[in-house]
């Protein structure tokens, strides 16, 4: 019986300790919806698939990244004088239009906020000129390679209420999916 009484006492003490350490109703937490002041960020995303003309010479083939999700990650420490007590990020989303342009309203505070902008990756062909030499002539052909296009990260700091920020035009990078690997 003595052991049972001790176990009951330990459980009762643990419950009391939890009661004292839990949050009270008057404590508040960070809510992005409570920040009334706003700023606007505008920008665009493009990619270059390197598509060539019929003469097999490279031409500028910059195209808009259409209807793609754009992620705007706001550093939560920005909302409390850059204190690390608010860790992590709040992520907002918007979508590019047919010209690859986006616009988003974000919460902003007087000491400024820091954001990281990145858009969703996608797969599409990347075109290359393939030169074949032989019999004293060079024959060019265009080949398409499967590729993943990824947006660069754009970091903007010190965004304050009522700012209108031009994030500019960002060009996606590409990585070919079917790389040839040589084993020696």
Residue, then its C-alpha position, 0 to 999 in steps of 0.5 A: x500500500x505504501x508504494x501505491x500511496x507514493x505513486x498517487x502522490x507523485x501523479x498528483x504533484x505532476x498534475x499540479x505542476x502542469x497546472x502551474x506551467x500551462x498558459x493562462x487565458x490572458x497570455x497572448x500570442x503573435x497573430x499576423x492578422x493583428x498587424x494592421x499596417x501593410x506594405x506591397x511587394x511587386x515583381x515578376x518571374x521569367x525563365x529562358x528555355x534557350x529555344x533556338x530559331x530555325x537557323x540553329x542560333x541561340x536567341x533570347x527566349x525569355x518567357x513569363x512563369x505563368x500561373x505559378x505559386x509565389x511564396x513570401x516568407x516573413x521572418x517572425x522575429x521582425x514583428x518583435x524588434x528582431x527578437x528571437x523570441x518569435x522564431x520561424x516564418x509566416x508564409x503568405x502565397x500569391x500567384x503570377x499572372x499571364x505575364x509572370x507578374x505578382x503583387x502581394x500585400x504583407x503585414x509590416x511594422x515600424x522597425x521593418x520586416x524581412x521577407x524571402x520570396x521564392x516561386x514554385x519549381x516546374x518541369x519543361x524542356x530546355x533546348x540545346x544546340x548540338x554540333x556534329x562535325x564530319x566530312x569537313x562540315x559542321x551540322x547543327x541540330x537542336x535537341x530538347x532536354x528535360x529540365x527542372x526550373x527553380x526560382x532564385x530566392x529573393x531576400x528583402x529587408x527593412x520593409x516598413x508600413x506603406x512601402x511599395x517594393x519593386x522586387x524586380x524581375x527574377x530569372x529561373x535557373x534550370x537543371x537538366x534531368x537526363x545528365x550523362x554520367x561517366x564512370x571511370 
